[in-house]
Amino acid sequence: MVRFARRNSNGEIDVAVSEQEGIRSLHLGGNMIQSAMRISAPNDLELIYSQCMMGFLLFNASPKNTLMIGLGGGSLAKFIYHRLPQTQITAVEINPQIIKTARNFFYLPEDNERLEVILADGGKYVNEHSGHVDVVMIDGFDDDCQVPSLCSQEFYNQVYQTLSKEGILVVNLLSRDKQLNKFLRRIETSFNGHVTAMLSEIRGNLIVFAFKHSPGKIAWKTLKNHARSLEKEYLLPFPDFVSKIKKYHSGNGNFLII
């Protein structure tokens, strides 16, 4: 295994990159993998949780724009950049070392007319920038815990205001987090209960989808047919995403009601 390190002004390691069996991984202050890239396929999504976050395409297959809070190795930004050419991408990252690492080691493109990476605090950015964003994606951790400013009631309220009329919030949470239920209640409060979720893996990440306005009653059969079309287009297991959402709801009926 090869490891690279990026050190802060005090000489402490903040960001590390490792390679093993053709996979390059990003680590923040420990051995836990924060982001991963298959070197032979740098624009694909290697980690299951990042694949699951693209489940928003089941509900909006052609977003005009996305706002990402937390960049990591840039996997989601790259996937959307290369696979959804109609979508504008803004990514907000508080750590300048992560931005440099994403560009130097994970092939994140430089800023252009479709992609903008902003060095800023994500919570403050959302609070200071109103807009009409179709999809807001939150993936912010500090020492394997949710960044407090990115999971408060006030933050989720502000995200709600930032979203367009049919906007979707996508949040990556840890299913083993002791505060998980608290975070879910906050999201449900901000989004008037219009929330669904999927568990990426057993004891893994819980991906939450919150809707500014309810998409209404959706037949599982219709959602599965849509998933099969998306699977062919993006080579991601969208039918599995539908099964995971259905399992999370423990629904035996014919419809998903959000």
Backbone as a ProteinNet text record, in pm:
[ID]
protein_1_A
[PRIMARY]
MVRFARRNSNGEIDVAVSEQEGIRSLHLGGNMIQSAMRISAPNDLELIYSQCMMGFLLFNASPKNTLMIGLGGGSLAKFIYHRLPQTQITAVEINPQIIKTARNFFYLPEDNERLEVILADGGKYVNEHSGHVDVVMIDGFDDDCQVPSLCSQEFYNQVYQTLSKEGILVVNLLSRDKQLNKFLRRIETSFNGHVTAMLSEIRGNLIVFAFKHSPGKIAWKTLKNHARSLEKEYLLPFPDFVSKIKKYHSGNGNFLII
[TERTIARY]
85.6	0	88.5	57.2	130	46.9	110.4	37.1	104.8	21.8	67.9	7.6	66.5	11.1	14.2	-85.6	-89.6	-90.8	4	20	-19.1	-74	-110.1	12.6	-6.1	106.6	177.7	111	172.1	241.1	241.6	304.5	218.2	90.7	-0.4	-67	-86.1	-151	-300.8	-352.1	-496.2	-558.6	-489.2	-543.7	-440.7	-483.3	-393.9	-458.8	-376.5	-423.2	-350.2	-422.6	-361.2	-401.3	-321.2	-353.1	-335.4	-431.4	-422.9	-509.6	-448.4	-519.6	-597.1	-535.3	-595.8	-698.9	-717	-813	-735.8	-763.7	-705.1	-809	-768.6	-863.5	-819.2	-917.3	-894.3	-926.1	-835	-853.9	-839.1	-921.6	-915.1	-889.6	-766.1	-731.7	-741.4	-737.6	-746	-746	-775.1	-772.8	-907.1	-1013.7	-1145.2	-1146.2	-1200.5	-1204.5	-1317.8	-1283.2	-1382.4	-1428.1	-1339.2	-1370.2	-1277.5	-1321.7	-1239.3	-1261.6	-1156.5	-1161.7	-1085.9	-1149.6	-1078.2	-996.5	-865.7	-778.5	-807.2	-850.2	-881.5	-1016.5	-1099.3	-1231.1	-1255.7	-1181.7	-1182.6	-1313.5	-1401.4	-1526.8	-1645.6	-1620.5	-1726.2	-1735.1	-1842.3	-1861.3	-1822.2	-1716.4	-1661.4	-1733.8	-1765.9	-1826.4	-1978.2	-2035.3	-2178.6	-2259.6	-2216.1	-2295.5	-2304.2	-2195.6	-2199.6	-2290.6	-2293.7	-2387.8	-2531.3	-2557.2	-2692	-2734.9	-2640.1	-2675.7	-2729.8	-2690.7	-2744.5	-2887.2	-2942.9	-3081.3	-3180.3	-3138	-3229.6	-3277.6	-3201.6	-3242.4	-3373.4	-3409.3	-3539.2	-3654	-3629.3	-3734.4	-3714	-3592.7	-3563.7	-3448.1	-3478.7	-3378.4	-3295.3	-3332.3	-3258.4	-3252.5	-3182.7	-3171.6	-3092.2	-3136.1	-3063.2	-2935.4	-2938.1	-2820	-2816.6	-2696.4	-2677.2	-2583.2	-2605.8	-2516.8	-2467.3	-2335.5	-2275.8	-2204.8	-2236.6	-2167.8	-2078.4	-1947.8	-1851.5	-1806.9	-1677.5	-1625.8	-1565.7	-1490.5	-1418.7	-1325	-1316.7	-1234	-1298.9	-1420.3	-1489.8	-1562.6	-1586	-1648.2	-1784.6	-1871.8	-2005.6	-2000.8	-1913.9	-1900.8	-1855.6	-1758.7	-1709.6	-1816.6	-1887.5	-1990.2	-2097.1	-2147.1	-2250.1	-2194.9	-2071.7	-2009.1	-2001	-1963	-1941.8	-2067.6	-2162.6	-2278.2	-2406.5	-2412.5	-2529.8	-2485.3	-2459.6	-2400.3	-2488	-2616.2	-2705.9	-2704.7	-2632.6	-2640.9	-2523.1	-2553	-2451.4	-2417.2	-2289.4	-2244.8	-2169.6	-2213.2	-2139.1	-2104.9	-1976.4	-1931.6	-1865	-1905.8	-1851.4	-1771.5	-1646.3	-1556.2	-1478.3	-1472.2	-1408.9	-1258	-1208.1	-1066.2	-993.3	-901.7	-831.9	-746.5	-698.4	-617.8	-700.4	-827.8	-914.6	-935.1	-954.6	-971.6	-847	-729.5	-604.7	-586.8	-620	-604.5	-700.6	-823.7	-921.9	-874	-809.2	-763.2	-630.5	-540.3	-409.3	-408.2	-496.7	-492.6	-619.5	-731.8	-858.2	-919.5	-841.3	-878.7	-1004.2	-1030.3	-1142.1	-1108.2	-1195.2	-1165.3	-1149.6	-1079.6	-1070.1	-1205	-1224.5	-1349.8	-1371	-1495.6	-1532.6	-1678.2	-1740.7	-1877.2	-1980.1	-1946	-2040.5	-2002.8	-1878.8	-1831.2	-1762.6	-1805	-1741.8	-1719.6	-1595.1	-1560.3	-1527.3	-1597.7	-1585.5	-1526.3	-1422	-1362.5	-1442	-1522.9	-1608.8	-1668.2	-1721.5	-1799	-1936.2	-1972.3	-2096.9	-2220	-2222.9	-2337.8	-2354.9	-2244.9	-2251.4	-2288.1	-2235.5	-2265.5	-2415.4	-2475.6	-2619.4	-2698.6	-2654.9	-2725.2	-2716.3	-2606.2	-2582.3	-2620.9	-2653.3	-2684.3	-2823.7	-2914.1	-3046.6	-3041.1	-3128.5	-3127.5	-3238.2	-3234.9	-3334.7	-3258.2	-3214.5	-3130.6	-3218.2	-3197.7	-3278.8	-3239.1	-3108.3	-3060.7	-2949.6	-2966.3	-2860.9	-2813.2	-2681.1	-2623.2	-2530.8	-2557	-2480	-2399.9	-2268.2	-2180.3	-2065.8	-2094.8	-1997.1	-1972.2	-1849.8	-1814.5	-1688.7	-1679.9	-1562	-1532.3	-1421.3	-1386.1	-1501.3	-1557.2	-1664.3	-1795.6	-1809.6	-1934.4	-1987.1	-2118.1	-2176.7	-2122.1	-2085.3	-2044.9	-2166.1	-2156.3	-2273.3	-2346.6	-2272.7	-2337.6	-2412.5	-2390.9	-2456.4	-2569	-2608.3	-2718.4	-2810.5	-2804.4	-2891.4	-3028.9	-3126.9	-3259.8	-3255.9	-3178	-3167.6	-3107.4	-3008.2	-2945.7	-3044.2	-3115	-3211.7	-3324	-3363.7	-3464.1	-3413.6	-3285.9	-3229.3	-3214.9	-3178.5	-3170.9	-3307	-3410.3	-3546.9	-3574.1	-3532.8	-3554.9	-3470.1	-3354.2	-3262.5	-3310.7	-3386.6	-3428.8	-3535	-3534.2	-3637.4	-3769.9	-3875.7	-4008.7	-4013.3	-3946.7	-3945.2	-3812.3	-3741.4	-3606.9	-3600	-3481.5	-3456.4	-3328.6	-3335.4	-3217.9	-3173.2	-3043	-2984.2	-2879.4	-2895	-2804.5	-2743.8	-2612.5	-2542.9	-2526.6	-2591	-2580.2	-2523.4	-2468.8	-2421.8	-2532.3	-2568.1	-2678.8	-2645.8	-2517.6	-2478.3	-2460.6	-2483.3	-2469.4	-2576.8	-2536.5	-2631.3	-2732.5	-2698.3	-2788.7	-2871.8	-2868.7	-2936.8	-3083.4	-3156.9	-3299.8	-3324.3	-3234.8	-3246.8	-3232.6	-3133.1	-3112.7	-3232.9	-3285.7	-3400.4	-3522.1	-3544.3	-3658.3	-3642.2	-3521.4	-3498	-3528.7	-3482.6	-3509.4	-3659.8	-3726.5	-3871.9	-3945.2	-3898.6	-3961.5	-3944	-3821.9	-3795.3	-3869.4	-3889.1	-3947.7	-4088.7	-4155.1	-4296.2	-4325	-4226.9	-4247.7	-4227.9	-4192.3	-4175.5	-4035.3	-4014.1	-3880.8	-3887.6	-3787	-3767.1	-3617.9	-3577.2	-3436.8	-3405.8	-3275.5	-3230.2	-3101.6	-3087.3	-2966.1	-2872	-2753.4	-2661.5	-2614.5	-2578.2	-2535.3	-2575.7	-2574.6	-2605.1	-2504.8	-2554.7	-2472.8	-2384.8	-2431.1	-2356.1	-2417.5	-2411.7	-2463.1	-2612.6	-2683.7	-2824.8	-2835.7	-2887.7	-2902.6	-3046.3	-3061.7	-3194.2	-3227.1	-3350.9	-3401.4	-3519.7	-3510	-3617.8	-3665.5	-3796.2	-3857	-3924.2	-3895.1	-3957.3	-4108.7	-4154.6	-4298.2	-4313.1	-4411.2	-4429.7	-4447.3	-4371	-4395.9	-4523.2	-4587.4	-4716.5	-4704.8	-4809.7	-4818.1	-4754.4	-4653.7	-4581.6	-4594.2	-4640.6	-4653.3	-4514.5	-4494.1	-4365.7	-4330.4	-4429.1	-4403.8	-4350.6	-4409.6	-4363.5	-4220.8	-4191.7	-4058.1	-3956.4	-3992.8	-3901.2	-3874.2	-3976.8	-3956.6	-3863.3	-3882.3	-3795.4	-3652.7	-3639.7	-3507.8	-3433.6	-3504.5	-3439.5	-3386.4	-3460.4	-3413.5	-3288.8	-3290.2	-3175.1	-3052.9	-3076.3	-2965.1	-2893.5	-2968.4	-2908.6	-2830	-2879.9	-2816.6	-2691.7	-2695.8	-2586.8	-2504.3	-2545	-2472.7	-2459.5	-2566.3	-2576.3	-2698.7	-2697.3	-2804.5	-2931.3	-2996	-3115.8	-3228.2	-3248.1	-3351	-3322.5	-3193.6	-3158.9	-3193.8	-3176.5	-3210.8	-3359.3	-3442.3	-3586.9	-3618.5	-3552.1	-3575	-3533.6	-3423.9	-3376.7	-3472.2	-3525.9	-3624.7	-3749.2	-3793.5	-3913.9	-3891.4	-3772.8	-3741.5	-3738.9	-3684.9	-3679.7	-3820.3	-3913.2	-4051.7	-4129.3	-4075.7	-4145.9	-4288	-4301.1	-4435.3	-4476.5	-4595.6	-4649.8	-4752.2	-4777.4	-4876	-4817.3	-4897.5	-4857.1	-4791.6	-4790.8	-4744.5	-4644.5	-4554.7	-4469.9	-4537.2	-4568.5	-4633.2	-4538.8	-4499.6	-4405	-4475.7
-119.8	0	123.9	217.6	343.5	451.9	534.2	642.5	774.9	875.2	1010.7	1093	1202.6	1284.1	1430.8	1500.2	1645.7	1697.8	1786.4	1831.4	1977.2	2014	2152.4	2229.9	2355.5	2441.3	2393.9	2311.4	2257.9	2124.2	2080.4	1953.4	1833	1852.9	1742.6	1693.6	1563.3	1507.8	1533.3	1603.3	1626.1	1533.2	1517.8	1443.2	1339.9	1216.3	1111.7	1038.3	992.3	917.1	783.5	675.4	543.2	475.8	378.1	298.6	151.2	71.6	-72.6	-142	-233.8	-315.2	-229.1	-120.9	-37.1	60.8	69.4	162.2	270	394.4	507.1	560.4	577.5	615.7	740.9	815	936.4	908.4	952.1	936.2	1071.9	1096.7	1223	1193.8	1210.6	1194.9	1054.1	953.3	814.7	720.3	592.1	491	472.3	529.6	515.1	578.8	507.3	556.6	656.7	778.4	883.7	890	851.6	855.5	756.5	698.7	600.5	611.2	578.6	586.9	468.1	398.4	295.5	367	350.2	428.3	402.6	282.4	250.2	305.9	351	408.3	526.3	636	744.6	820.3	809.4	885.4	801	675	589.4	607.9	555.7	562.7	429.1	428.7	304.5	262.2	356.3	323.5	311.8	213.7	188	307.4	372.5	483.3	597.4	623	730.1	692.2	564.6	518.4	542.6	510.1	527.3	673.7	764.6	906.4	952.3	882.5	915.4	865.3	803.3	758.3	870.3	996.2	1108	1108.7	1043.7	1039.4	963	880.7	812.7	913.1	1029.4	1129.4	1255.4	1278.5	1390.2	1345.8	1303.1	1244.5	1348.6	1476	1578.3	1710.2	1711.7	1836.7	1942.1	2067.1	2176.2	2208.9	2193.8	2227.9	2146.8	2133.4	2065.8	2148.7	2144.7	2205.5	2095.3	2077.6	1975	2041.3	1997.3	2043.8	1929.7	1946.7	1840.7	1780.4	1792.2	1748.7	1609.7	1577.8	1450.8	1442	1324.1	1306.7	1355.2	1407	1460.4	1356.1	1237.5	1129.5	1168.5	1222.7	1259.6	1375.5	1473.1	1586.9	1539.1	1448.4	1396.5	1316	1231.7	1148.2	1235.3	1332.7	1420.2	1503.2	1550.2	1631.9	1555.1	1427.5	1350.1	1279.8	1249.8	1170.1	1250.6	1369.7	1456.1	1590.2	1595.6	1715.5	1839.4	1823.1	1938	2002.2	1943	1984.9	2072.5	2187.6	2274.3	2223.3	2230.7	2175.7	2281.7	2303.6	2386	2298.4	2291.5	2211.9	2304.5	2294.3	2378.4	2290.4	2327.4	2249.6	2344.1	2312.2	2400.9	2380.8	2265.3	2231.5	2247.4	2344.5	2364.9	2246.4	2167.4	2049.7	1944.3	1934.4	1837.6	1877.6	2005.1	2051.7	2021.1	2051.5	2024.2	1874.9	1794.2	1649.6	1593.8	1643.3	1597.4	1626.5	1738.6	1776	1707.1	1693.2	1636.3	1484.6	1419.7	1274	1203.9	1276.9	1212.1	1268	1346	1389.8	1476.1	1550.7	1645.2	1756.7	1787.4	1893.3	2029.9	2118.3	2256.6	2325.2	2436	2510.8	2553.3	2548	2591.8	2636.1	2643.8	2696.9	2605.4	2479.3	2386	2344.7	2363.7	2317.7	2431.1	2453.6	2552.8	2492.2	2493.5	2447	2569	2584	2702.9	2663.8	2735.2	2714.9	2796.6	2729.4	2799.6	2699.9	2752	2673	2645.6	2518.2	2482.2	2540	2537.9	2592.4	2740.3	2814.9	2959.1	2987.9	2906.3	2928.7	2916.9	2809.9	2790.7	2904.7	2950.7	3057.8	3190.8	3211.3	3340.4	3343.1	3228.1	3223.5	3164.9	3249.3	3200.5	3158.4	3071.7	3027.8	2928.9	2873.9	2775.6	2652.8	2571.7	2456.2	2331.7	2252	2131.8	2019.7	2004.6	1897.8	1953.2	1936.7	1969.4	1838.5	1812.7	1689.1	1722.1	1660.8	1687.9	1563.2	1578.1	1467.9	1527.7	1564.2	1635	1566.4	1518.7	1450	1510.6	1503.8	1545.4	1436.8	1362.6	1251.7	1151.1	1116.8	1017.2	1060.2	1187.8	1240.7	1348.9	1367.8	1474.9	1609.9	1694.6	1830.4	1900.4	1952.7	2009.8	2116.1	2199.8	2307.1	2255.7	2127.2	2070.1	1973.8	1972.2	1883	1948.1	2080.1	2150.2	2173.2	2202.2	2233.6	2357.2	2456.8	2580.9	2554.7	2467.5	2436.4	2368.9	2267.8	2198.9	2293.7	2384.8	2485	2571.3	2610.6	2696.1	2621.6	2493.8	2413.6	2407.8	2390.6	2388.7	2515.6	2630.4	2757.7	2768.3	2703.6	2711	2629.6	2525.8	2434.9	2496.7	2453	2491.8	2424.8	2457.6	2408	2255.7	2188.3	2042.3	1988.4	2067.4	2033.7	1914.6	1851.9	1733.8	1754.8	1723.8	1718.5	1573.5	1550.3	1417.3	1427.3	1346.4	1353.2	1216.1	1213.9	1092.1	1091.3	993.7	976.2	837.5	821.5	690.7	621.5	500.9	430.5	395.8	387.1	352.5	474.1	593.3	716.4	719.5	742.4	745	859.1	960.9	1074.3	1064.8	949.2	933.6	974.2	925	955.9	1104.6	1172	1316.1	1388	1345	1407.4	1383	1261.6	1228.4	1311.9	1330.9	1412.9	1557	1607.8	1744.2	1757.2	1661	1665.1	1656.5	1565.7	1550.7	1678.2	1746.8	1872.5	1979.3	1993.4	2097	2070.1	1942.2	1905.6	1849.1	1883.5	1849.3	1700.2	1618.1	1474	1411	1490.6	1436.5	1377.1	1263.3	1204.8	1054.5	1005	861.2	835.4	707.6	676.8	536.6	508.1	372	344.8	222.7	179.8	123	183	140.1	-3.1	-32.8	-166.7	-186.8	-311.5	-338.4	-265.5	-188.5	-106	-7.8	28.8	121.6	260.6	326.8	461.8	460.4	554.5	574.4	698.5	680.1	790.8	839.7	966.1	1025.2	1118	1106.2	1194.3	1272.2	1404.8	1490	1580.2	1596.6	1665.3	1794.5	1902.3	2028.9	2019.5	1952.2	1923.7	1775.5	1713.7	1570.6	1534.6	1435.3	1386.5	1305.1	1283.7	1215.7	1064.7	1000.7	855	797.8	711.5	653.3	501.8	440.4	294.9	231.5	128.7	60.4	5.6	-43.1	-97.7	11.7	131	243	280.6	284.8	320.8	215.4	88	-17.6	-10.6	19.9	33.9	151	259.9	376	340.6	261.9	220.6	137.7	50.5	-32	53.9	158.1	249.4	325.1	371.3	443.7	352.6	227.2	132.5	116.6	107.8	95.1	220.5	336.9	462.2	492	463.5	505.4	389.9	265.8	147.4	147	189.8	183.1	98.4	29.8	-65.4	1.8	80.9	152.1	58.1	-59.1	-149.6	-188.6	-204.9	-232.8	-114.3	7.4	126.9	125.6	89.1	84.2	-19.8	-135.4	-240.2	-192.8	-117.4	-66.7	37.8	122.8	221.2	150.1	49.1	-24.2	-95.9	-153	-221.7	-123.4	-4	97.5	134.4	141.6	176.6	56.9	-64.6	-186.3	-186.2	-133.9	-121.1	-245.5	-291.5	-405.8	-362.3	-230.9	-182.8	-169	-116.7	-104.7	29.5	119.2	254.6	302.6	387.6	466.5	601.2	637.7	764.9	850	962.3	1049.4	1178.1
0	0	0	-85.5	-93.5	-28.6	56.1	121.3	89.7	61.8	43.9	157.2	191.8	301.1	265.7	313.8	303.4	446.2	480	618.3	631.9	750.1	774.5	821.6	858.2	894.9	1021.1	1100.3	1222.3	1199.2	1072.7	1041.1	1068.5	1102	1132.1	1003.9	995.4	876.2	882.5	784.3	773.5	670.4	558.6	445.7	401.7	383	334.2	218.3	126.4	10.1	8.1	-11.7	-20.1	-151.1	-191.8	-310.9	-279	-320.5	-301.2	-404.5	-478.1	-578	-676.2	-721.3	-823.5	-772.7	-639.4	-579.6	-503.8	-535.1	-462.2	-365.8	-239.1	-134.4	-61.7	-14.1	63.5	209.9	299.7	443.5	509.5	607.8	681.4	828.1	870.8	1011	1063.6	977.2	1022.7	904.7	931.2	826.2	757.4	813.7	752.8	614	516.1	378.1	363.5	322.2	300.9	155.9	65.6	-77.3	-145.8	-257.7	-327.4	-477.6	-551.7	-697.7	-757	-849.1	-924.7	-1031.9	-1028.7	-1114.9	-1262.7	-1296.5	-1435.8	-1479.8	-1383.5	-1415.1	-1321.7	-1337.7	-1239	-1226.6	-1324.7	-1319.8	-1275.6	-1240.2	-1187.4	-1035.5	-977	-832.4	-772	-693.5	-638.8	-511.8	-423.8	-295.2	-308.2	-238.5	-249.3	-201.1	-93.3	-40.4	-140.3	-214.9	-315.4	-431.4	-466.6	-568.4	-522.4	-395.1	-341.2	-339.6	-318.2	-317	-452.6	-559.7	-692.2	-709.2	-604.6	-609.5	-631.4	-613	-638.4	-783.4	-874.1	-1014.8	-1034.3	-937	-943.4	-938.5	-878.8	-858.2	-942.6	-986.9	-1079	-1167	-1288.6	-1377.8	-1451.9	-1442.3	-1517.3	-1440.8	-1327.3	-1250.8	-1327.2	-1313.9	-1379.2	-1304.3	-1172.6	-1093.6	-964.6	-910.1	-782.4	-695.9	-565.8	-468	-376.4	-369.3	-284.8	-167.6	-47.8	71.8	118.5	103	128.8	-3.2	-32.5	-163.1	-158.5	-50.5	-47.3	-166.4	-226	-344.9	-472	-460.9	-577.6	-660.4	-604.5	-682.2	-738.1	-653.2	-698.5	-797.1	-769.9	-861.5	-998.9	-1003.3	-1131	-1203.3	-1127.3	-1191.8	-1256	-1181.8	-1236.6	-1352.3	-1338.6	-1443.7	-1575.7	-1567.8	-1689.9	-1739.1	-1648.3	-1689.7	-1701.9	-1643.8	-1656.2	-1714.7	-1845.3	-1905.7	-1899.7	-1866.6	-1858.5	-1720.1	-1624.9	-1484.6	-1443.8	-1383.7	-1325.6	-1185.4	-1147.3	-1020.1	-941.1	-817.1	-722.2	-603.3	-569.3	-454.8	-354.3	-227.4	-121.9	-26.3	-4.3	80.7	171.3	301.1	398	407.2	364.8	380.1	246.4	235.2	107.8	66.7	165.6	132.2	58.9	96.1	28.7	-116.6	-142.1	-280.1	-362.4	-307.3	-378.1	-403.1	-302.2	-316.2	-420.8	-422.5	-521.2	-663	-680.9	-815.1	-850.6	-753.2	-781.8	-788.4	-712.1	-702.1	-751.9	-761.7	-796.6	-925.8	-999.4	-1134.6	-1140.1	-1035.1	-1040.2	-1137.4	-1234	-1331.1	-1264.6	-1332.2	-1287	-1307.4	-1237.5	-1251.1	-1396.2	-1437.8	-1572.9	-1570.6	-1687.1	-1694.1	-1629.2	-1602.2	-1540.7	-1399.4	-1362.1	-1231.7	-1157	-1032.1	-946.3	-808.7	-763.3	-629.6	-545.4	-433.9	-349.4	-214.6	-173.6	-42.1	58.9	140.1	235.7	333.7	443.1	538.1	477.3	465.7	398.9	464.5	599	670.5	645.1	650.8	626.2	480.9	389.5	247.7	221.2	274.2	252.6	316.1	431.9	501.6	427.1	354.8	289.5	142.6	84.1	-58.8	-79.7	-115.5	-153.2	-299.2	-337.1	-475.7	-501.8	-619.6	-660.3	-709.5	-614.2	-644.2	-653.2	-756.6	-774.2	-678.2	-653.3	-564.9	-476	-344.7	-248.4	-187.4	-195.2	-145.3	-28.2	87.4	208.6	246	249.5	287.6	368.4	494.1	575.2	708.4	727.4	851.8	911.9	1043.2	1117.6	1220.2	1197	1285.7	1295	1178.4	1165.3	1230.8	1261.5	1316.1	1223.1	1224.3	1145.5	1191.4	1097.7	1132.5	1193	1316.2	1384.2	1302.5	1232	1155.7	1033.8	998.1	880.2	916.4	1043.7	1082.3	1184.8	1198.2	1292.6	1229.7	1315	1263.5	1175.5	1217.5	1140.4	1002.1	996.5	867.7	773.5	822.3	737.3	693.8	782.8	744.7	630.1	637	533.7	401.7	408.7	286	218.6	298.9	245.1	164.7	217.6	148.4	22	22	-91.5	-210.9	-184.4	-290.7	-382.1	-506	-600.7	-562.6	-632.8	-597.8	-589.6	-681.5	-682.7	-630.7	-548.8	-504.2	-410.2	-408.7	-326.5	-246.3	-117.3	-31.7	-20.2	-37.8	-22.6	88.1	193.8	308.7	335.2	353.5	392.2	543.9	609.1	754.1	784.2	903.3	947.3	1026.2	986.2	1051.9	1196.9	1229.9	1367	1456.5	1402	1480	1589.3	1712.6	1823.4	1811.2	1732.9	1715.9	1587.3	1523	1394.4	1401.3	1499.8	1508.5	1527.2	1599.4	1617.3	1483.3	1403.1	1272.8	1181.1	1184.7	1099.9	1138.3	1268.8	1312.4	1265	1268.2	1221.7	1073.2	994.6	850.2	824.6	893.5	876.7	914.6	1019.9	1061.2	954.3	903.1	802.7	672.7	639.2	510	523.6	633.3	652.1	632.4	670.7	664.6	528.9	428.3	292.5	279.3	343	356.5	329.4	259.2	245.6	259.7	263.7	286.3	238.1	228.6	199.4	276.9	322.6	391.1	285.5	272.8	167.6	191.1	314.6	354.9	500.8	547.2	687	774.8	869.1	958.1	880.2	762.2	678.6	680.5	567.5	555	527.3	588.2	560	471.9	352.5	258.2	264.5	300.9	321.5	204.9	155.8	51.1	108.5	105.5	155.9	43	32.9	-81.3	-35.6	-107.3	-70.4	-80.7	-184	-197.7	-229.2	-173.7	-191.9	-339.2	-388.3	-524.2	-534.3	-418	-418	-413.2	-455.2	-451.6	-578.2	-559	-672.1	-664.1	-771.1	-773.5	-773.9	-689.8	-687.3	-824.9	-897.8	-1031.5	-1124.3	-1115.1	-1197.5	-1160.3	-1030.5	-984.5	-1029.1	-1025.1	-1067.7	-1217.2	-1296.2	-1440.6	-1470.8	-1399.5	-1415.7	-1374.9	-1268.9	-1219.8	-1323.5	-1393.7	-1495.6	-1610	-1645.5	-1750.4	-1705.2	-1580.3	-1527.1	-1515.5	-1481.4	-1470	-1603.5	-1710.7	-1844.2	-1881.9	-1840.8	-1879.2	-1797.8	-1667	-1579.6	-1523.2	-1551.2	-1503.8	-1351.4	-1285.3	-1139.6	-1104.6	-989.9	-956.2	-903.4	-986.3	-942.9	-897.1	-960	-904.9	-760.1	-725.5	-585.5	-496.6	-548.8	-470.6	-436	-533.3	-509	-402.3	-409.7	-309.7	-170.4	-162.9	-34	22.8	-64.1	-18	32.3	-41.7	-2.3	131.2	149	274.2	389.7	365.6	471.4	515.9	419.6	452.4	507	484.9	527.7	474.9	354.9	296	221.4	246.4	173.2	69.8	63.2	-31.9	-170.7	-260.7	-400.8	-430.7	-332.2	-359.5	-255.3	-300.7	-210.9	-195.6	-74.1	-47	37.4	-17.2	51.5	94
[MASK]
++++++++++++++++++++++++++++++++++++++++++++++++++++++++++++++++++++++++++++++++++++++++++++++++++++++++++++++++++++++++++++++++++++++++++++++++++++++++++++++++++++++++++++++++++++++++++++++++++++++++++++++++++++++++++++++++++++++++++++++++++++++++++++++++++

